[in-house]
């Protein structure tokens, strides 16, 4: 039985097509459709309910050292009010999850994890706690709304004080009022667009949702579902757990080397990652040059020989063509190469292109 | 949901507009286009191809997924609506105007429903 976020009734009333996702019932789209929602985020603004995401708190004098041991990124020089993307690996170097770590206070950290991995992550983290370090899973108490798009700052200014709106990418304001409710405002997102994520108490989520929709009405804000979330993150070449990475894929293969600090003192998976560097596989971008859409799990061939598999693929509403990411043998192809993907028994012509497919102007 | 009375419907969500006893236009229903979402690609058979009742004759692709389209009649493809190749969104905008293929020499048909029976069936699928 799927769970419902605090905004379930609001989605239904707004015409959301509810679908099971990672154990939750969430809107895949609303009445206006995936393409309209996608373009609203690229041109104006969109509002997403991402309350299914898991939120963990780690607190104590040894919280930093625990994080640095559990995660591939380094949090030593992170300031209070900063967020940082990281992978969390097993001893074998495979990705257990990818997540964002936020420093909320001197010894207080918030982790935002994938809904499908919440229990697995909590068990893994708990089993590696040491010293003065208290862990709690606060996912059920916290709701998360993502306000994304070029109009997001103007909309948020109606609801929050200017000094509480974080101006730097991957920074946040802790315990600040928005629409009269206590929130964390984080300048993060999963769309490749300027935007914010608003954390609030689960009970406050409906009021915050309505306030944002009302404030954004003049800007043409649309509620957006999982469909647009996927097309937006794909255009921005942002990886999705279970697609670009999983426990059999290393963060280096998945193109997350920027979040892996091999020079850092010992962390879980470091030896395996060092042994597997440079990686044998690499993540590439592909654009369809023929007709059709190449989705995940398609074999990619160059000059007739298989070089890897697509990990995600969709129709790009912005580019008007099929785009995909693939995990392929390192060195098997280069940007500009023609390749083919097998889709339902047909070969679809593609070209290797640089990532991301879309970069905010 | 729009379900014109003058058309016949297959359980697999295609409509049939008979032009005479052995010639018909085939398309996908309003219910189907709504469930599929924004259509971005369509493949069509070639003129002259044989199509068989109850078998897949093409597929349509939305942002979300690819879906087979079944042929409700057996016959030969006389025309394809090439306009859809460049603009599959016409199916979303006007599902009963945006025919996919014209079939001639129809020798057999699927068990076809009238508008009321088809609407009832869709309501059942909604649960």
Interface residues (C-beta under 8 A of the other chain):
Chain A: X28 X29 X33 X34 X35 X227 X231 X291 X292 X293 X295 X314 X315 X317 X344
Chain B: X37 X38 X40 X41 X43 X59 X61 X62 X63 X64 X66 X92
